[in-house]
Amino acid sequence: MVSIVLVLQLLLKANSLTVFDITKYGATPDRDISEALLKAWNDAIASTTASQVLIPEGNWTLSQVRMLGRNKAPINLEIKGDVKAYPELDKLPDKDGQWITINYVDSLTISGGGVLDGQGQEAWKANHCNNKNKTCPKLPINLSLNFITNSIIRDITTKDSKNWHANCISSLNVTFQRFTVSAPGDSVNTDGLHIARGHSIKVLDSVIGTGDDCISMGDELSDVLIKNVTCGPGHGISIGSLGKNVNEKRVYWIRVEECTFINTQNGIRIKTWPSEPGTITISDLHFNNLTMVNAANPVVFDQKYCPSNLCSLDTPSLIQISDVEINNVTGTSSTSDVMSFICSEAKPCQNIRIGTIDLKYIGQKPAPTTTKCENIKPIFSATQNPPVCSDTSSFPSLASS
């Protein structure tokens, strides 16, 4: 699988790719390039040799495009220019679609150093989507990747998306490297990258600043490595929320390593719903060598997740969190409860191993640095500052879980 990407890189260096330049298909800076881009893409998909779809340097406008695969050979989408969406939602031809969608492609490289600018400022003002509002308009994701295999997305920036910046769904062996997300901290529902129903997904050496989760993870997900990612502004790196759907499948083998959280609302977080039917497990999680810089809530397990207080707390979450390693989490927090483990009474957290912790509260109001713990009895292997879960007397018997 890695060799496919390597072959494509060698072909690029040898300048032996068949290049499909959108300007050869009628693209000009003063008009919508969606038709030209789709024509170039379809010719590249049909090619029996490695190919490149080129968006050259310059400023380009794109209304919307849906690019399907089943390609015969490796393909490179080389974005060198600044590609902008229309600010107005009524200029999106398919109101239920995303801005740029790529599906069913094997051996795809997206690169070039360009920018995908969703121009979402006007959409954020009109975005009142929450649990109270079920009729708000659907806003498009900047880059939607689905059923992608053996691929790499690198040296690309997604900016000011109207909704999530990127998703990667039902995909296998996909790497995001030097992937940049840029949006202000008050942009609404602009997750940097959402991953779900996939295996062997990597996010490396990236900078993600946005108004929601830097990286969010859904169900049916395994073998994820998030390493050397700087998050901020944003809501941190999250697993969940999970448990609402009885058909959800388990999440396991997730690694978050050597990441930095700067002025974020959370650091690492797990969210599960109470009073919902989901019964999956979340296990084999590794959170190591994390640096917090004025990050609120550096470590959060929330099995009473209930945004806007519009859900029921009548029965506990049925999701089991187990086999978790947390080690060498250091830095500063803007909240005094630097670690919060609110686990389920029905499914207490199991085998939570905690190593070195050194977190200091630097908020404006003087307060002791503390932790919160419910239904958890962690296993310690080093020194924690502050002491973690020093009172575990309320922990129920594991036999009851």
N, C-alpha and C positions, 0 to 999 in steps of 0.2 A: 504494500500500500504506500509506504513512504517512497519507494522507488519510482512510482508514477509521478509524484511531485518533483523528484529529483530529475527525472527525464525531461519534464516540462521546463525546468529551470535551465537545463543544459541546452535545450532547443532555443530558448529565449536568448541565451548568451551567443549561440551560434547564428542568431538571426535567421533561422531556417523555418520559422513559423509562416504559415499562410495568413496574411493580414487582411482583415475585412474592416476597412476604415469607414466610419459612418459618413464622412464627407463624400465618399465615392457613391453613396446612396442618397445624396441630396441634402444631407444635414448642413444647415447654416446657422450661425449664431443668432439670427433674428427670427427664428421660427421653431416650433415644437419638433424635437428630434425623435419622438417616440416611433414614428413609422420607419425612419431610416435605421434606427437602432435595431428594431425588430427584424427588418430585412437582413441586416448584416449578421445578426444572431442566427437566423434560420439558415443562412448559407454556411456559417461556421459549424452549426450542428450537423449539417449534411456532409461536412468534409471528412474524408477518410484519413487525413493526416492532421497533426497538431495544428491548431489555428489560434488566431487572436482577433478579438473584436476590439477595435481601438476607438476610444473617445479622446481625440487629441486635446492638447492644451487649449485653453480659451474658456469663455463663458457660454454655457449651453442651457436651454430650457427644455424640460421634459414634463409632459402632462401625466403620463402613466404608462407602464409597460409590464407585460406578463410574458416571461421568456421560459419556454419549456425545453426540456432536454431530450434524453435518449440519444445523446451524442455518440458518434462513432469513434472519436479520438479525443485526446486531451484538449481543453479549450481554456483560453485566458481572456478574461474581460479586463482590459487595460484602460483604466480611467485616469487620464492625465489632467483633465480639465475640471472646472467648477460647474457641476450640474445642479440646476436649481428647479425646484417644484414651483408651481403657481401657488401664491399665498391663498387664493380663493378656493374653497372646497367645491364650488359649483363647476370648476374647471377640471374636476376629476371625472373622467368618462364613466368609470365603473365605481359607483358610490360605495359598493361593498368590498372593493378590492384594495390592495395595498399600492404604494407608490411604485416600487420596483419589486417584482416577484420573480424568483428563479426557482424552478422545480425540476426534479428528476434529472439531475446532471451528475455524472461521474467524472472525476479528475478535472475539477474546475479550479482555476486560480483567479481571484479578483485582486488586482493590484494597481499600481501606477501613481500613488501619491495624491490622487484627486480628492475632491470633496463632493459628497452627496448632501445638498442643502435642502431640507424639507420646508424651509420658510414657515415655521409653525407658529409665529408670534400671534397672528390673528386667530388661529384655531385655538390656542391656549385660552384666550380671552372668552371664547364661546364654550369652552369645555367645562360643563358642570356635571360630568358623568360621575355618579357615585351610587351608592345603594338606594338613595332616595329618588333618583332620576333614571327611569328605565327607557326613556324615549330620546335621549340625546343622540346626535348624529355619530355614525361610525367614522373614526378618524384613521387615516392610512399610516401604516408602518413604513419607514424609509426603505428598509431592505429586508425582504421576507424570503428566507431560504428554507425550502422544504424538500425532503427526500434527496438530500445531497450526500454523496459519498466520496471519500478519498480526496478531499479538497482543502484548499488553504485560502484564507482571506487575510491580506496583509497590506500594510502601508496605505490604508484607506481611512478617510474621515467621514463620519456621518454627523451632520450638524442640524440642530433645531428641527428635529422631526416633529410632526404634528401629533404623533402617538409614540409607541415604542420606536427606538432607533433601528433595532435589528432583532430578528428571531431566527432560530435554527431548530427546526422541528423534524422529527422522524428521520434523523440523519446519522451517518456513521463515518467515523474517522475524519473529522473536520477540525481544522486549526484556525483560530483567529490570532494573528500575531501583529504586533505594532498597530493595533486597531484603536482608532481614536474616536471617542464620542464627545461632542461639545454641545452643551445646552445649559442655560442658566438654572440655578437651583430652584427657582419658582415655576419652571415649566411643568405643566400638569401631565402626569401619567406617561412620562417619557423614559421608561426603562431603557438602559443602555443596550443590553442584550438579554433576551429571554431564550432559555434552552429547555427543551422537553422531548420526551419520547425518543431518546437518542443514546448512542454508546460511543465512547472514545472521542470526546469533545475536549479541545484544549483552548484556553484563552491565555496568551502569553505576552509579556512585555508591552502591556497596553495601558492607555490612560483614558479613564471614563469619568466624565463630569456631566451630571444631568439632574433632573428634578425628581427622579424616582429611584428604584433600585438600579445600582450600577450593573449588576448581573442578577437575574432571577432564574430560579430553576423550578420546573414543574415535575410531573410524575413520569414514571417509566423511564428513568434516567440512570445511567451507570458509567463508570470510568470517566469522570470529569476531572481535569486538572486546570486549576486557575492559579497562575504563578506570575509573580512580578507584575501585578496590576495595581495601579494607583487609582483609587476611587475617591471622588470628591469634586464638586458637591454631589449629593445623592443620598439615597436611603441605605446604602451598604450592599452587601452580597447576601442574598436570601435564598433559602430553600422553602418553597411554598408561596402562597398558602395552599395547604393540602387537606383533604378529608371531605370536601363537599360532595364528591362524586363517588358512588359505590364502586364504579368500574376503574378507578385509579389503580395503577400498578406501582410497585415498590421503587424506592430510590436508594441507591447504595454505591459505595466506593467513590466518594467525592473528596477531592483534595483542594484545599485553599492554602497556598504557601507563599511566603515572602511578599505579602501584599501590604499596601499602605492605605489608610483611611484618613482623609483630611477634611475636617469640618463636616462630617457626614452625620445623618440622623441616627444611623446605626452602624455597627461594624459587621459582624457575621450574625445572621438571624435565621431561625427555623420557625415557621408559622403553621399551626394546624388549627382547624375549626372545632369548637365544641358543638355538641348537639347535632352532629352530622354523621352520615352513614359510613364514611370511608374508614377502612381498617388496614391500610397498608403499613409496611415497616419503612423506616428511614434509618439506615445503618451504615457502618463502615465509613465514618466521616473523619477527616483529618484536617484540623485547623492549626497550622504551625507557622511560627516566625512571622507574626502579624504586628504591624506598627500602627498605633492609634495616635493621631494628632488632633486634639480637641474634638474627638469623635464622641457624640452622645451614644449611650448604650452600646459599648464595645462588643459585648457578647450577649445574645438574647435567644433563649428558647421560650417561645410563647405558644403554649397549647390551649390558651384561652383567647386566641386571636379573634377579635370582634370589632372591626373598624366601625366607627360612628355609633357604636353600641346598638346596632340594629339586628343583632342575632341573639340567640338564646344561650344562656349558660346553665340550663337545667340539667344537662347530662355532660359528662366529661368527654374530651376527645378520645377516639378509639385508635388513634395512630400511635404506634410504638417507635420511640426513638431509642436506639441502642448502639453500643460499640462506637463511641466517639472519643477522639483524641484531641485535646486542646493544650497547646504547649507554646511557651515563649511568646505570650501576648503582652506587649509592653507599650508604654506611652501615656497619653493624657486623655481624660474624659471630661466632657462638659456637663455630665450628670453624675450625681454621687453614687447611684446604684450602678457600678461599672460592669457587673455581671448579673444576669437575671435568668434563672432557670425555673420557669413556671411549667412544670411537667404535669401530665395527666394523672388524675387520681385513679382512673381505670387502668391506665397503662403507664406506670411510673418509668421514668428514664432509667435505663440499665447500662451498666459497664461504661460510665462516663469517666474517662481518665484525664486528670488535669495535672499538668506539669507546671513550669515556671509561669507565674503571672506577676506583672509589676505595672499596675495601673494607678494613676494619680488623678484625683478630682481637682479641676482648676476652674470650677464655675464661680460666678460672681458672689453667690451667697455661701458663707462658710457652712460646711457640713462634713460629717465623717464619710470617708470612702467605704462603701458597704457592698454587699451582694444580697440578692433575693433568691430564695430556694423553696420550691414546693415539690414534693414527691420525687426526690432525687437523693441519692447517697453516693457522691462521687468518690473516686479512688485517686489518691494523691501520690505523686512521685517526686515532688520538688517543693519549693517554697512559694507561697502565694501572698501577694500584697495587693489588696487586703486579703485577710483569710476568707476562703470561699466556703459557703454553706456551713458556718461554724455551729449552727443549731439545726440538726437533722432529726430531732426527736419526733417530728410529726411525719416522718417518712413511713408509709404503710408497708406491711409485709410483702415481699416480692411474691410470696405464694398467692396473694390475692390478685396478681396481675395475669 
